[in-house]
Amino acid sequence: MAIGKSKIGIFDSGLGGLTVFKSVKQSFPNESFIYLGDLANLPYGDKSHEAIINRSKKIVKFLIDQRVSLIIVACNSASSVALDLLKKHTSIPIIGVIKPSILEAINSTKSNSIGIIGTHTTINSKAYQQTLAQINDSKTIYNISSVSCPLFVPLIEEGWEDTNIAFEISEKYLIQFKDFDIDTIILACTHYRFLFKTLHKVFNHLGFKNLHFVDCGESISNQIAPIIGTEPSTSTFDISMIAHDSFYITDTSYNFNALGSKFLGYQIPEAQLIYL
């Protein structure tokens, strides 16, 4: 199978962006990918705006030096505070995760009541509400409820996403939606896809039986298709295609490859340690 002409860069603070990589790789298996997990600065969600911007700029420079033709900021915290600046100072296309998620949410909601869960940085930035206001041509009134869930990322990075501890912590956060008639929930952190089973159980326990979960991976695939000039593939994914992909981390991790491979369902190449 021939390899496509595009090399796509994806970055996140850790494992979370692999949820985006998985979806986009399945959609565009012939393209090669470079994934960078900034473990040395995990998590971004409790960092200052300046720190996130500085890290994002360094990572984007690294990816451009690797001759990528497109960069996906697979981190909601970085997308919320750094994306606009990165676009202004970079000649290649850069897309984030917020707009694709909002578009899917407003297309799926029936009650026009949408919940958002994310890190402190993402929730406090109001980036989702601002993006919604920019693209809401119909002027439909949407009720947006948001909850910050700062302990989710550490749980996931420890591999505790399906434990009783994860359930109890999730319940303490998500019970804040109890008085809202939400029918759609945006996972406004790419890590949270790892926690999907627990989140689904907790929301069911709280009485939300038919929630639509917005995970940005598929939405991003639809957005990048015209950029790279390739339609998403509908054929069965061939895991041999990951041999053309590279993975980098900025700090050693005993479980990055293990947890990443567990989530993806196949063994990924050993991540290379770099210093930025």
N, C-alpha and C positions, 0 to 999 in steps of 0.2 A: 504494500500500500504506500503510495507516495506521500511524502510529508508536504504540508501546505507551505505557502510562502510566508506566513505570519509567525512571529515569535511574540508571545503574549506574556507580559509580566504581571504578577499578582503579589500583593503584599498585605500582611496583617501583623498584629503584635504577637501572634502565636499560632495555635492550631486552627483557630476559627475560620480563617480564610480558605482552609481546605474544603469547606462546604461549598464555597464558590468554585474552587478549582474542580471539584468532582462534577458539578453540574455543567460547567463550561467545557471541560475536557470531554465529557460524554457527548455534548452537542457538536464539538469541533475536534474530533479525535485525531485528525491529520495535522493540526497545528501543534507546534512545540510551545512549551510553557516553562517559565522560570518562576518559582515560588520562593518568597522570602518571608520567614517568620522572625520577627524582631524580638526574640525571647529575652534579650538583655534588658529590654525596656517594657516587658509585660507587667501589668496590663496598661493599655493606653487610657482606659476609662477613668483613671484617677490622676492622670497627669495634667499639667497646665496646658493651655492652648499653645503657648510658645514652645514647650517641649515637644508636643505632638507635631507641630509644624516643622520644627528643626529636624526631627527624626524622619518625617515624611520626605523632606527635601533631599536628605542624604540617601534615602532608599531609592527615590526616583532617579537620582544621578547614577547610582549603581546599576539600576535596571537599564537605563539608557546606554550606559557603557557596555552592557551586554547586547546592545543592538536590538532591543525589543521594538516592535512597531505599535504597540498598544499597552497601556497600563491600567489595571483594574485595582482601585483602592478598596480592597476587600475588608475594610474595617470601618464600622459606623462612626467611631470616635474621630478617626482621621478624615473621613468623608465630611463630617459635620463641621470641622474647624479648619481643615487644610486644603480641601479640594479646589476651591475657587482660586486660591493663591497658586497652587501647583499648575493649574490650567494656564494661568497668565504667564508663567515662566517656562513653559515646556511646549515644544513644537509638535510633539506627537499626541494623539488622542489619549485622554485620561478620563476614565469614568469612575463614579463612586457607586455606592449601594443604596443611596437614599431615594433618588428619583424612581428607579425601577420598582422599588418596594411600594412607594406611594401609588404609582400607576396601577399595580396589581391590586392593592387594597381598595382603591375607589372603584375598580371594575368588579370586585367580588362582593362588596358589602351590600346588603339588602336594607339594613336598618340605618345606614349612614352613621353608624357608631363604631369607631375603630379604636382598639387598644394598642399601645406601644410599650414594649419592655426593652430596656437597654441599660447601658452604663450611665454613671453620673454625668459624664461629659456629653454624651449624646442626648440624654433627656433634658439636661439643663440648657443645651444649646438651642432648643426649639427648632432644630433644623428640619424636622419632618413637617411641623406645622407651617414653617416658612415655605418649604417646597410645595406643599399642598396649596397654599394661597397663590403661588406663582402659576401653577398648572391647572387650577380649577376654573376652566373657561365657562362652565355651566353655572357657576356661582351657587352650586348646591351647598347647603349648610351641613357640614360634617361635625359630629361630636367626637372629639379626640380626648382620650384618657391615657395618661402615660405613667409608668411606674419604673423607677430606677432599681436595678437588681445587681448591686456591685459584687455579691459573693458568687454569682454564677460562673464567671470566668475562672476564678481559682479552683472551684469544684471540678470544672471540666478539665483543666490542665492537670489536675491530680488523678483524673480518671474515675471520679466519684459520681458521674452523672446519673447513674441508675441506682443509687443507694437510698436508704431511708433518710439519711441526712439531707440529701438533695431534695427529697419530697417535702420534708418538714420546712426547709428554708424556702422552697418554692411557694409553699402554702402561705407562709408569712408575708411574702411579697404580693402574691397574686390575689389574696383575699381583698386587697384594696380595690379590685374591680367588681366586687360583689354587688354594689349598688348601681352598676352601669350595664346598659343593655347592649353590650358589644357582641358583634357576630363575626368580627375579623380581628386578628391579632398580628401585629407586625413584630417579627423577631429582629429587633433593631441592634443586633450584635451577631456577627457571623458565628461566634462560638455557640450560640444558643441552639443551633440545629443539633448539636451533639446531645442536648438535653431534651429533645423532642418527646421521647416516651414519658419522661417524668412530667413535663409540662402538660401533656395531654391528659395524664391521669389526674393531676391536680385540678385543672380546669373542669374536668368531668365531675370531680368530687365537689367542686364549688357550684355546680349546676349549669355550667356552660357545655351543652351537649353537642352542638353543631358548629363549633368555631372553625373558621377558615384561617389557617396559619400561613402567613406570608413569609417565605424564605427566598431571599433575593437571587439565588443562583439561577433559576430558570428565567426570571425576568431579565437578568443581565445578559443571558444568552441571546434573547430576542433583540436586545439593544445593540450588541456588538456585531451581529450578523451583517448589517449594511456597512459597518466600518471596515471589516476585513474582506467583504465581498464574497462571503460563503454562507450558504444556507445551513442551518443546523441539521446534523445527520439524524436519520431515523433508523439506521442500521444498528445491530447489536454491537455493543462496545467491546473492542478487542484490547485487553489489558497490555498486550505487547507494545502498544503505542506509547506507553509511559516511558519507554526506554529513551525517548527523545526529550524527556523533561528533566529539569534540574531543580533541586531543592536546597535552599540555603537557610541557615539559622545564625543569629548573632551571639548566641551563648550555648554552651553545652546543655543537653537535656537527655536524661535517661529514658524519657518516654515519648519524645516527639515522634520518632519513627514508629514505635509500637502502637501508640494511640492513633496516629495518622493512618497507618496501614489498617488498623482495626476498623476505623470509621469508613475508609474508602472501600474496604473489602478486598484489597489486594496489596501486595508488598510494594512500597515505594522505594526508589533508590535512596541510599544513605544520604542524609542531609549533610551538606558541607558547611563547616564553621567559618564564618568571615567576621571581620571587625570593621564597623563603620563609625 
